[in-house]
Amino acid sequence: MLQDLTQSSNVSVHSDDALVGKVKAAITADDEKRKENEDEPLRRKPALVPILPTELPR
């Protein structure tokens, strides 16, 4: 099984400004709900940006 983890795999990636906007909206809604329930805020990455096409091999 451990050898299977070392083998390369192909994945499909969809990342753009629209997706970032949707994620930010979901984060805002989740934060508001957590605040209403008096839950602790979640730790999140400080910046959310799309993956640049130059970072993805074709």
PyMOL Python script that loads the backbone (N, CA, C, O; Angstrom):
from pymol import cmd

cmd.read_pdbstr("""\
ATOM      1  N   MET A   1       0.821  -1.186   0.000  1.00  0.00           N
ATOM      2  CA  MET A   1       0.000   0.000   0.000  1.00  0.00           C
ATOM      3  C   MET A   1       0.865   1.251   0.000  1.00  0.00           C
ATOM      4  O   MET A   1       0.529   2.220  -0.681  1.00  0.00           O
ATOM      5  N   LEU A   2       1.949   1.262   0.729  1.00  0.00           N
ATOM      6  CA  LEU A   2       2.795   2.451   0.775  1.00  0.00           C
ATOM      7  C   LEU A   2       3.398   2.772  -0.583  1.00  0.00           C
ATOM      8  O   LEU A   2       3.609   3.943  -0.897  1.00  0.00           O
ATOM      9  N   GLN A   3       3.678   1.767  -1.388  1.00  0.00           N
ATOM     10  CA  GLN A   3       4.204   2.016  -2.721  1.00  0.00           C
ATOM     11  C   GLN A   3       3.176   2.741  -3.588  1.00  0.00           C
ATOM     12  O   GLN A   3       3.546   3.556  -4.433  1.00  0.00           O
ATOM     13  N   ASP A   4       1.908   2.455  -3.390  1.00  0.00           N
ATOM     14  CA  ASP A   4       0.860   3.142  -4.145  1.00  0.00           C
ATOM     15  C   ASP A   4       0.886   4.648  -3.885  1.00  0.00           C
ATOM     16  O   ASP A   4       0.559   5.436  -4.772  1.00  0.00           O
ATOM     17  N   LEU A   5       1.269   5.044  -2.691  1.00  0.00           N
ATOM     18  CA  LEU A   5       1.301   6.467  -2.344  1.00  0.00           C
ATOM     19  C   LEU A   5       2.427   7.221  -3.044  1.00  0.00           C
ATOM     20  O   LEU A   5       2.372   8.446  -3.149  1.00  0.00           O
ATOM     21  N   THR A   6       3.437   6.517  -3.521  1.00  0.00           N
ATOM     22  CA  THR A   6       4.559   7.177  -4.182  1.00  0.00           C
ATOM     23  C   THR A   6       4.341   7.349  -5.681  1.00  0.00           C
ATOM     24  O   THR A   6       5.133   8.022  -6.340  1.00  0.00           O
ATOM     25  N   GLN A   7       3.297   6.762  -6.226  1.00  0.00           N
ATOM     26  CA  GLN A   7       3.033   6.855  -7.660  1.00  0.00           C
ATOM     27  C   GLN A   7       2.322   8.158  -7.993  1.00  0.00           C
ATOM     28  O   GLN A   7       1.454   8.619  -7.252  1.00  0.00           O
ATOM     29  N   SER A   8       2.707   8.739  -9.121  1.00  0.00           N
ATOM     30  CA  SER A   8       2.082   9.980  -9.578  1.00  0.00           C
ATOM     31  C   SER A   8       0.628   9.741  -9.959  1.00  0.00           C
ATOM     32  O   SER A   8       0.227   8.631 -10.308  1.00  0.00           O
ATOM     33  N   SER A   9      -0.137  10.805  -9.880  1.00  0.00           N
ATOM     34  CA  SER A   9      -1.550  10.723 -10.230  1.00  0.00           C
ATOM     35  C   SER A   9      -1.971  12.023 -10.908  1.00  0.00           C
ATOM     36  O   SER A   9      -1.418  13.082 -10.615  1.00  0.00           O
ATOM     37  N   ASN A  10      -2.935  11.950 -11.804  1.00  0.00           N
ATOM     38  CA  ASN A  10      -3.470  13.134 -12.457  1.00  0.00           C
ATOM     39  C   ASN A  10      -4.718  13.608 -11.723  1.00  0.00           C
ATOM     40  O   ASN A  10      -5.553  12.807 -11.303  1.00  0.00           O
ATOM     41  N   VAL A  11      -4.827  14.913 -11.578  1.00  0.00           N
ATOM     42  CA  VAL A  11      -6.017  15.501 -10.962  1.00  0.00           C
ATOM     43  C   VAL A  11      -6.496  16.651 -11.830  1.00  0.00           C
ATOM     44  O   VAL A  11      -5.707  17.283 -12.533  1.00  0.00           O
ATOM     45  N   SER A  12      -7.768  16.913 -11.778  1.00  0.00           N
ATOM     46  CA  SER A  12      -8.348  18.027 -12.508  1.00  0.00           C
ATOM     47  C   SER A  12      -8.454  19.216 -11.554  1.00  0.00           C
ATOM     48  O   SER A  12      -8.877  19.065 -10.408  1.00  0.00           O
ATOM     49  N   VAL A  13      -8.065  20.401 -12.036  1.00  0.00           N
ATOM     50  CA  VAL A  13      -8.074  21.594 -11.198  1.00  0.00           C
ATOM     51  C   VAL A  13      -8.903  22.675 -11.874  1.00  0.00           C
ATOM     52  O   VAL A  13      -8.712  22.978 -13.052  1.00  0.00           O
ATOM     53  N   HIS A  14      -9.827  23.251 -11.110  1.00  0.00           N
ATOM     54  CA  HIS A  14     -10.614  24.388 -11.580  1.00  0.00           C
ATOM     55  C   HIS A  14     -10.404  25.500 -10.563  1.00  0.00           C
ATOM     56  O   HIS A  14     -10.798  25.365  -9.404  1.00  0.00           O
ATOM     57  N   SER A  15      -9.789  26.591 -10.986  1.00  0.00           N
ATOM     58  CA  SER A  15      -9.509  27.683 -10.071  1.00  0.00           C
ATOM     59  C   SER A  15      -9.577  28.993 -10.847  1.00  0.00           C
ATOM     60  O   SER A  15      -8.846  29.191 -11.817  1.00  0.00           O
ATOM     61  N   ASP A  16     -10.468  29.888 -10.405  1.00  0.00           N
ATOM     62  CA  ASP A  16     -10.557  31.211 -11.023  1.00  0.00           C
ATOM     63  C   ASP A  16     -11.120  32.200 -10.009  1.00  0.00           C
ATOM     64  O   ASP A  16     -11.458  31.830  -8.885  1.00  0.00           O
ATOM     65  N   ASP A  17     -11.216  33.450 -10.417  1.00  0.00           N
ATOM     66  CA  ASP A  17     -11.693  34.495  -9.507  1.00  0.00           C
ATOM     67  C   ASP A  17     -13.130  34.244  -9.046  1.00  0.00           C
ATOM     68  O   ASP A  17     -13.477  34.561  -7.908  1.00  0.00           O
ATOM     69  N   ALA A  18     -13.966  33.677  -9.919  1.00  0.00           N
ATOM     70  CA  ALA A  18     -15.358  33.404  -9.543  1.00  0.00           C
ATOM     71  C   ALA A  18     -15.420  32.378  -8.414  1.00  0.00           C
ATOM     72  O   ALA A  18     -16.211  32.519  -7.481  1.00  0.00           O
ATOM     73  N   LEU A  19     -14.588  31.353  -8.504  1.00  0.00           N
ATOM     74  CA  LEU A  19     -14.555  30.330  -7.455  1.00  0.00           C
ATOM     75  C   LEU A  19     -14.056  30.924  -6.143  1.00  0.00           C
ATOM     76  O   LEU A  19     -14.593  30.616  -5.079  1.00  0.00           O
ATOM     77  N   VAL A  20     -13.039  31.767  -6.210  1.00  0.00           N
ATOM     78  CA  VAL A  20     -12.538  32.436  -5.008  1.00  0.00           C
ATOM     79  C   VAL A  20     -13.654  33.259  -4.374  1.00  0.00           C
ATOM     80  O   VAL A  20     -13.810  33.245  -3.153  1.00  0.00           O
ATOM     81  N   GLY A  21     -14.431  33.974  -5.182  1.00  0.00           N
ATOM     82  CA  GLY A  21     -15.541  34.772  -4.658  1.00  0.00           C
ATOM     83  C   GLY A  21     -16.587  33.914  -3.962  1.00  0.00           C
ATOM     84  O   GLY A  21     -17.107  34.291  -2.912  1.00  0.00           O
ATOM     85  N   LYS A  22     -16.896  32.757  -4.549  1.00  0.00           N
ATOM     86  CA  LYS A  22     -17.876  31.858  -3.936  1.00  0.00           C
ATOM     87  C   LYS A  22     -17.371  31.311  -2.610  1.00  0.00           C
ATOM     88  O   LYS A  22     -18.133  31.188  -1.651  1.00  0.00           O
ATOM     89  N   VAL A  23     -16.098  30.986  -2.559  1.00  0.00           N
ATOM     90  CA  VAL A  23     -15.516  30.466  -1.315  1.00  0.00           C
ATOM     91  C   VAL A  23     -15.521  31.553  -0.241  1.00  0.00           C
ATOM     92  O   VAL A  23     -15.844  31.287   0.916  1.00  0.00           O
ATOM     93  N   LYS A  24     -15.163  32.779  -0.630  1.00  0.00           N
ATOM     94  CA  LYS A  24     -15.169  33.879   0.345  1.00  0.00           C
ATOM     95  C   LYS A  24     -16.576  34.135   0.872  1.00  0.00           C
ATOM     96  O   LYS A  24     -16.743  34.422   2.057  1.00  0.00           O
ATOM     97  N   ALA A  25     -17.590  34.035   0.013  1.00  0.00           N
ATOM     98  CA  ALA A  25     -18.978  34.222   0.458  1.00  0.00           C
ATOM     99  C   ALA A  25     -19.377  33.121   1.434  1.00  0.00           C
ATOM    100  O   ALA A  25     -20.054  33.385   2.428  1.00  0.00           O
ATOM    101  N   ALA A  26     -18.960  31.890   1.155  1.00  0.00           N
ATOM    102  CA  ALA A  26     -19.274  30.778   2.057  1.00  0.00           C
ATOM    103  C   ALA A  26     -18.566  30.956   3.398  1.00  0.00           C
ATOM    104  O   ALA A  26     -19.132  30.649   4.447  1.00  0.00           O
ATOM    105  N   ILE A  27     -17.337  31.449   3.364  1.00  0.00           N
ATOM    106  CA  ILE A  27     -16.592  31.702   4.605  1.00  0.00           C
ATOM    107  C   ILE A  27     -17.302  32.765   5.437  1.00  0.00           C
ATOM    108  O   ILE A  27     -17.441  32.613   6.651  1.00  0.00           O
ATOM    109  N   THR A  28     -17.750  33.835   4.792  1.00  0.00           N
ATOM    110  CA  THR A  28     -18.445  34.915   5.497  1.00  0.00           C
ATOM    111  C   THR A  28     -19.721  34.396   6.150  1.00  0.00           C
ATOM    112  O   THR A  28     -20.003  34.708   7.307  1.00  0.00           O
ATOM    113  N   ALA A  29     -20.491  33.605   5.409  1.00  0.00           N
ATOM    114  CA  ALA A  29     -21.731  33.049   5.959  1.00  0.00           C
ATOM    115  C   ALA A  29     -21.431  32.124   7.131  1.00  0.00           C
ATOM    116  O   ALA A  29     -22.134  32.152   8.140  1.00  0.00           O
ATOM    117  N   ASP A  30     -20.392  31.305   7.004  1.00  0.00           N
ATOM    118  CA  ASP A  30     -20.023  30.389   8.083  1.00  0.00           C
ATOM    119  C   ASP A  30     -19.566  31.159   9.318  1.00  0.00           C
ATOM    120  O   ASP A  30     -19.922  30.808  10.442  1.00  0.00           O
ATOM    121  N   ASP A  31     -18.771  32.219   9.102  1.00  0.00           N
ATOM    122  CA  ASP A  31     -18.306  33.024  10.229  1.00  0.00           C
ATOM    123  C   ASP A  31     -19.467  33.685  10.964  1.00  0.00           C
ATOM    124  O   ASP A  31     -19.470  33.744  12.194  1.00  0.00           O
ATOM    125  N   GLU A  32     -20.453  34.181  10.220  1.00  0.00           N
ATOM    126  CA  GLU A  32     -21.623  34.807  10.850  1.00  0.00           C
ATOM    127  C   GLU A  32     -22.410  33.786  11.670  1.00  0.00           C
ATOM    128  O   GLU A  32     -22.873  34.092  12.769  1.00  0.00           O
ATOM    129  N   LYS A  33     -22.559  32.583  11.137  1.00  0.00           N
ATOM    130  CA  LYS A  33     -23.288  31.539  11.851  1.00  0.00           C
ATOM    131  C   LYS A  33     -22.543  31.139  13.126  1.00  0.00           C
ATOM    132  O   LYS A  33     -23.156  30.938  14.174  1.00  0.00           O
ATOM    133  N   ARG A  34     -21.214  31.025  13.028  1.00  0.00           N
ATOM    134  CA  ARG A  34     -20.420  30.674  14.204  1.00  0.00           C
ATOM    135  C   ARG A  34     -20.521  31.777  15.256  1.00  0.00           C
ATOM    136  O   ARG A  34     -20.560  31.492  16.453  1.00  0.00           O
ATOM    137  N   LYS A  35     -20.564  33.035  14.812  1.00  0.00           N
ATOM    138  CA  LYS A  35     -20.669  34.154  15.755  1.00  0.00           C
ATOM    139  C   LYS A  35     -22.023  34.130  16.473  1.00  0.00           C
ATOM    140  O   LYS A  35     -22.096  34.361  17.680  1.00  0.00           O
ATOM    141  N   GLU A  36     -23.098  33.847  15.715  1.00  0.00           N
ATOM    142  CA  GLU A  36     -24.434  33.751  16.323  1.00  0.00           C
ATOM    143  C   GLU A  36     -24.487  32.643  17.367  1.00  0.00           C
ATOM    144  O   GLU A  36     -25.137  32.793  18.402  1.00  0.00           O
ATOM    145  N   ASN A  37     -23.808  31.539  17.102  1.00  0.00           N
ATOM    146  CA  ASN A  37     -23.793  30.403  18.023  1.00  0.00           C
ATOM    147  C   ASN A  37     -22.739  30.555  19.116  1.00  0.00           C
ATOM    148  O   ASN A  37     -22.562  29.667  19.950  1.00  0.00           O
ATOM    149  N   GLU A  38     -22.038  31.695  19.100  1.00  0.00           N
ATOM    150  CA  GLU A  38     -20.978  31.988  20.058  1.00  0.00           C
ATOM    151  C   GLU A  38     -19.870  30.937  20.030  1.00  0.00           C
ATOM    152  O   GLU A  38     -19.283  30.616  21.064  1.00  0.00           O
ATOM    153  N   ASP A  39     -19.586  30.399  18.832  1.00  0.00           N
ATOM    154  CA  ASP A  39     -18.487  29.459  18.649  1.00  0.00           C
ATOM    155  C   ASP A  39     -17.198  30.232  18.385  1.00  0.00           C
ATOM    156  O   ASP A  39     -17.226  31.383  17.951  1.00  0.00           O
ATOM    157  N   GLU A  40     -16.088  29.589  18.652  1.00  0.00           N
ATOM    158  CA  GLU A  40     -14.787  30.189  18.379  1.00  0.00           C
ATOM    159  C   GLU A  40     -14.609  30.350  16.870  1.00  0.00           C
ATOM    160  O   GLU A  40     -15.056  29.490  16.111  1.00  0.00           O
ATOM    161  N   PRO A  41     -13.973  31.423  16.415  1.00  0.00           N
ATOM    162  CA  PRO A  41     -13.702  31.565  14.980  1.00  0.00           C
ATOM    163  C   PRO A  41     -12.681  30.517  14.536  1.00  0.00           C
ATOM    164  O   PRO A  41     -11.813  30.111  15.309  1.00  0.00           O
ATOM    165  N   LEU A  42     -12.801  30.091  13.290  1.00  0.00           N
ATOM    166  CA  LEU A  42     -11.878  29.111  12.736  1.00  0.00           C
ATOM    167  C   LEU A  42     -10.606  29.794  12.264  1.00  0.00           C
ATOM    168  O   LEU A  42     -10.629  30.948  11.838  1.00  0.00           O
ATOM    169  N   ARG A  43      -9.492  29.068  12.345  1.00  0.00           N
ATOM    170  CA  ARG A  43      -8.242  29.576  11.782  1.00  0.00           C
ATOM    171  C   ARG A  43      -8.270  29.296  10.285  1.00  0.00           C
ATOM    172  O   ARG A  43      -8.570  28.180   9.861  1.00  0.00           O
ATOM    173  N   ARG A  44      -7.961  30.297   9.502  1.00  0.00           N
ATOM    174  CA  ARG A  44      -7.960  30.147   8.050  1.00  0.00           C
ATOM    175  C   ARG A  44      -6.722  30.805   7.470  1.00  0.00           C
ATOM    176  O   ARG A  44      -6.079  31.635   8.114  1.00  0.00           O
ATOM    177  N   LYS A  45      -6.400  30.424   6.249  1.00  0.00           N
ATOM    178  CA  LYS A  45      -5.301  31.090   5.554  1.00  0.00           C
ATOM    179  C   LYS A  45      -5.661  32.562   5.396  1.00  0.00           C
ATOM    180  O   LYS A  45      -6.826  32.885   5.160  1.00  0.00           O
ATOM    181  N   PRO A  46      -4.691  33.455   5.519  1.00  0.00           N
ATOM    182  CA  PRO A  46      -5.006  34.888   5.435  1.00  0.00           C
ATOM    183  C   PRO A  46      -5.414  35.356   4.042  1.00  0.00           C
ATOM    184  O   PRO A  46      -6.162  36.325   3.917  1.00  0.00           O
ATOM    185  N   ALA A  47      -4.943  34.695   3.008  1.00  0.00           N
ATOM    186  CA  ALA A  47      -5.264  35.134   1.647  1.00  0.00           C
ATOM    187  C   ALA A  47      -5.731  33.950   0.810  1.00  0.00           C
ATOM    188  O   ALA A  47      -5.194  32.847   0.912  1.00  0.00           O
ATOM    189  N   LEU A  48      -6.725  34.195  -0.004  1.00  0.00           N
ATOM    190  CA  LEU A  48      -7.258  33.170  -0.886  1.00  0.00           C
ATOM    191  C   LEU A  48      -7.188  33.708  -2.304  1.00  0.00           C
ATOM    192  O   LEU A  48      -7.837  34.702  -2.629  1.00  0.00           O
ATOM    193  N   VAL A  49      -6.408  33.056  -3.145  1.00  0.00           N
ATOM    194  CA  VAL A  49      -6.234  33.484  -4.529  1.00  0.00           C
ATOM    195  C   VAL A  49      -6.323  32.271  -5.443  1.00  0.00           C
ATOM    196  O   VAL A  49      -6.029  31.155  -5.015  1.00  0.00           O
ATOM    197  N   PRO A  50      -6.724  32.472  -6.703  1.00  0.00           N
ATOM    198  CA  PRO A  50      -6.775  31.340  -7.629  1.00  0.00           C
ATOM    199  C   PRO A  50      -5.373  30.820  -7.945  1.00  0.00           C
ATOM    200  O   PRO A  50      -4.388  31.553  -7.859  1.00  0.00           O
ATOM    201  N   ILE A  51      -5.307  29.560  -8.305  1.00  0.00           N
ATOM    202  CA  ILE A  51      -4.047  28.972  -8.751  1.00  0.00           C
ATOM    203  C   ILE A  51      -3.759  29.503 -10.157  1.00  0.00           C
ATOM    204  O   ILE A  51      -4.613  29.420 -11.040  1.00  0.00           O
ATOM    205  N   LEU A  52      -2.600  30.029 -10.355  1.00  0.00           N
ATOM    206  CA  LEU A  52      -2.238  30.575 -11.652  1.00  0.00           C
ATOM    207  C   LEU A  52      -2.012  29.451 -12.664  1.00  0.00           C
ATOM    208  O   LEU A  52      -1.450  28.413 -12.314  1.00  0.00           O
ATOM    209  N   PRO A  53      -2.440  29.642 -13.905  1.00  0.00           N
ATOM    210  CA  PRO A  53      -2.225  28.611 -14.929  1.00  0.00           C
ATOM    211  C   PRO A  53      -0.756  28.242 -15.105  1.00  0.00           C
ATOM    212  O   PRO A  53      -0.441  27.118 -15.494  1.00  0.00           O
ATOM    213  N   THR A  54       0.142  29.183 -14.823  1.00  0.00           N
ATOM    214  CA  THR A  54       1.570  28.897 -14.968  1.00  0.00           C
ATOM    215  C   THR A  54       2.067  27.925 -13.903  1.00  0.00           C
ATOM    216  O   THR A  54       3.125  27.317 -14.066  1.00  0.00           O
ATOM    217  N   GLU A  55       1.311  27.774 -12.810  1.00  0.00           N
ATOM    218  CA  GLU A  55       1.692  26.859 -11.736  1.00  0.00           C
ATOM    219  C   GLU A  55       1.221  25.431 -11.992  1.00  0.00           C
ATOM    220  O   GLU A  55       1.603  24.509 -11.273  1.00  0.00           O
ATOM    221  N   LEU A  56       0.394  25.252 -13.015  1.00  0.00           N
ATOM    222  CA  LEU A  56      -0.148  23.944 -13.309  1.00  0.00           C
ATOM    223  C   LEU A  56       0.468  23.372 -14.582  1.00  0.00           C
ATOM    224  O   LEU A  56       0.371  23.985 -15.645  1.00  0.00           O
ATOM    225  N   PRO A  57       1.102  22.203 -14.486  1.00  0.00           N
ATOM    226  CA  PRO A  57       1.620  21.598 -15.704  1.00  0.00           C
ATOM    227  C   PRO A  57       0.462  21.134 -16.578  1.00  0.00           C
ATOM    228  O   PRO A  57      -0.569  20.700 -16.065  1.00  0.00           O
ATOM    229  N   ARG A  58       0.624  21.220 -17.870  1.00  0.00           N
ATOM    230  CA  ARG A  58      -0.420  20.803 -18.811  1.00  0.00           C
ATOM    231  C   ARG A  58      -0.167  19.391 -19.262  1.00  0.00           C
ATOM    232  O   ARG A  58      -0.935  18.851 -20.058  1.00  0.00           O
TER     233      ARG A  58
END
""", "prot")
cmd.dss("prot")
cmd.show_as("cartoon", "prot")
cmd.util.cbc("prot")
cmd.orient("prot")
